[in-house]
Amino acid sequence: MSLSPIQSQSAPAEVSGWDITENFFVEKALLQTISSGRKRVALRTRLREGSLAFLRTRDDSSLSRSLPVAYRVARITKSVQRDYWDVELARLHPREVSSFNEPIAPASLLN
């Protein structure tokens, strides 16, 4: 069986977060990188644009587990596949300074 170009460029992943009804979910999906810091997945779970989602790559051949990485739901559209949503995720980066101008992380980590 040959894979389509999208499937051959995809990696297994696990997406978690809160759906449109604010229920926590975890769903396995195929992850596609579309640009630097942006990913695309097809999910059965409907998410809200702007909401927070966590992405963890899965490597079934490895005993170690990757850590989840925070993403923002940048765009969501109805997929051509029945009962799926195409979700575009944008990587979130931690803030270096809080709103009170106090460092969130130790200075040694910020340099």
C-alpha positions in Angstrom: 0.0 0.0 0.0 1.5 3.4 -0.9 1.0 6.5 1.1 -0.3 9.8 -0.2 2.1 12.7 -0.2 0.4 14.2 2.9 0.5 10.9 4.7 4.2 10.3 3.8 5.1 13.7 5.3 3.0 13.2 8.4 4.1 12.0 11.9 2.0 10.4 14.6 1.1 12.7 17.4 -1.3 13.1 20.3 -3.3 16.3 20.7 -4.9 17.3 24.0 -6.7 20.3 25.4 -10.3 21.5 25.9 -12.9 21.2 23.2 -15.6 23.8 22.2 -17.8 22.6 25.1 -14.8 23.0 27.5 -14.4 19.2 28.0 -10.9 17.8 28.2 -9.9 15.5 25.3 -6.9 13.5 24.1 -6.9 12.4 20.5 -4.3 10.6 18.3 -3.7 12.2 14.9 -1.2 12.6 12.1 0.8 15.8 12.3 1.8 17.8 9.3 4.3 20.6 9.4 3.2 23.5 7.2 5.7 26.2 8.1 8.1 27.2 10.9 6.2 27.0 14.1 2.9 25.9 12.5 1.3 22.5 12.3 -1.8 20.9 10.9 -3.9 18.0 12.2 -7.3 16.5 11.3 -9.3 16.0 14.5 -12.7 14.6 15.3 -12.9 16.9 18.3 -14.0 20.5 17.5 -11.9 23.2 19.0 -12.3 26.9 19.4 -10.1 29.3 17.4 -7.6 31.0 19.8 -7.8 28.1 22.4 -4.9 26.3 23.8 -3.9 22.8 22.7 -1.0 20.6 23.6 0.9 18.5 21.0 3.1 15.5 21.8 4.8 13.6 19.0 4.6 9.8 19.3 7.4 7.5 18.4 6.1 4.0 19.0 9.5 2.5 18.5 11.0 4.5 21.4 10.4 3.8 25.1 10.8 7.4 26.0 7.9 9.8 25.7 8.1 13.3 24.3 6.9 16.3 26.3 3.7 18.1 25.3 4.3 21.5 23.6 1.7 24.3 23.8 0.1 25.6 20.6 -2.7 28.1 19.9 -5.5 27.1 17.5 -4.9 29.5 14.7 -7.6 28.3 12.3 -10.2 25.5 12.1 -12.2 24.5 9.1 -14.5 21.6 8.3 -12.5 18.8 6.6 -13.4 17.1 3.4 -13.3 13.9 5.5 -16.6 13.2 7.2 -16.7 14.1 10.9 -13.2 15.7 11.0 -12.0 19.2 11.5 -8.8 20.6 9.9 -6.9 22.4 12.7 -4.0 24.7 12.1 -1.8 25.2 15.2 0.7 28.0 15.9 3.5 27.4 18.5 3.2 29.4 21.7 6.4 30.7 23.3 6.8 31.5 27.0 6.8 35.1 28.0 10.1 36.4 29.4 8.6 39.2 31.5 5.3 39.3 33.4 2.9 42.2 33.1 4.4 43.5 36.4 7.9 43.7 34.8 9.1 40.9 37.0 11.0 38.1 35.3 9.0 34.9 35.0 12.1 32.7 34.6 15.5 33.1 36.3 17.9 35.4 34.4 20.2 32.5 33.7 17.5 30.9 31.6 16.7 34.1 29.7 20.3 34.8 28.4 
